[in-house]
C-alpha cells in the first residue's frame, strides 16, 4: 500500500497529513527548544481518532503508520535528529547535534 506524507506550517507549529488512497489522518506538530514534536493519539484513543477521520484502513495499523511517519519525516526534516517514540507521539531532537550547536552559538542563542 502506498502512502504520502505532507507538511503544513503555521509559524512554529503545523500539521502532518498522512494519506493512503482517499483517507487522510492529520497530526499536530510543534517546535521545541531542541527540535520538534509530533502529537499522536495514544493506543486507547487511536480507534476513535480513526473513526472520526473516516480512516478505516488505519484502525489496526498504528505501529505501522508511526513507522511510516518516522521514516518520511526523518528523510525530509529530521536528518541527524535523535528520535524518540512514546504513546503520545514522536520527538525529533537535535540536542547534541554539532551543526545546530554551532549555529546557536553563532546566533547568540546559547
C-alpha positions in Angstrom: 0.0 0.0 0.0 1.4 3.4 -0.9 1.2 6.4 1.3 2.1 10.1 1.3 3.1 12.5 4.0 2.6 16.2 3.6 3.5 19.1 5.9 1.8 22.4 6.6 3.5 25.0 8.7 1.6 27.6 10.7 4.5 29.5 12.3 6.3 27.4 14.9 3.8 24.6 14.6 1.6 22.9 12.0 0.1 19.7 10.7 1.4 16.5 9.2 -1.0 14.8 6.8 -0.7 11.0 6.3 -2.7 9.7 3.4 -3.4 6.3 1.9 -5.7 6.2 -1.1 -8.6 8.6 -0.3 -8.2 8.5 3.5 -6.1 11.1 5.4 -5.1 11.4 9.1 -3.9 14.8 10.4 -1.4 15.1 13.2 -0.3 18.3 15.1 3.4 19.1 15.4 5.2 22.0 17.2 8.8 23.1 17.6 10.6 22.7 20.9 13.8 24.2 22.2 15.8 21.2 20.8 13.7 20.1 17.8 10.1 19.3 17.2 7.3 17.0 18.5 4.6 15.3 16.6 1.5 14.5 18.7 -0.3 11.2 18.2 -3.4 9.7 19.8 -2.3 7.0 22.3 -3.3 3.4 21.9 -6.6 3.8 23.7 -7.6 6.9 21.6 -6.4 5.5 18.2 -9.5 3.7 17.0 -11.8 6.7 17.9 -9.4 9.0 16.2 -9.5 6.8 13.0 -13.3 6.7 13.2 -13.5 10.5 13.5 -11.4 10.9 10.4 -13.1 8.1 8.4 -9.8 6.2 8.2 -10.9 2.6 8.4 -7.6 1.5 6.9 -5.7 2.7 9.9 -7.6 1.2 12.8 -5.3 -1.8 13.5 -2.2 -0.3 12.0 -1.0 2.4 14.4 2.6 1.0 14.8 3.0 0.7 11.0 1.8 4.2 10.4 4.0 5.6 13.1 7.0 3.9 11.4 6.0 5.4 8.1 5.8 8.8 9.7 9.2 8.4 11.3 10.8 7.3 8.0 9.3 10.1 5.9 9.8 12.9 8.4 13.4 11.7 9.1 14.1 11.8 5.4 12.7 15.3 4.9 13.1 17.1 8.2 14.9 15.1 10.8 18.3 14.2 9.4 20.7 13.9 12.3 17.9 14.0 14.8 17.6 11.7 17.8 14.1 10.1 17.5 12.0 9.1 20.5 8.6 7.4 20.2 6.2 7.0 23.0 2.4 6.5 23.4 1.7 10.2 22.8 3.9 11.0 19.8 7.3 11.2 18.2 10.1 13.6 19.3 12.9 14.7 17.0 15.8 16.2 18.9 18.8 18.0 17.6 20.3 18.4 21.0 24.0 17.5 20.8 24.0 17.9 17.1 27.3 19.7 16.3 25.8 21.8 13.5 22.8 23.0 15.5 25.1 23.8 18.5 27.5 25.8 16.3 24.6 27.7 14.7 23.0 28.5 18.1 26.4 29.9 19.3 26.9 32.0 16.1 23.4 33.4 16.6 24.0 34.1 20.3 21.2 31.7 21.4 23.4 29.8 23.8 
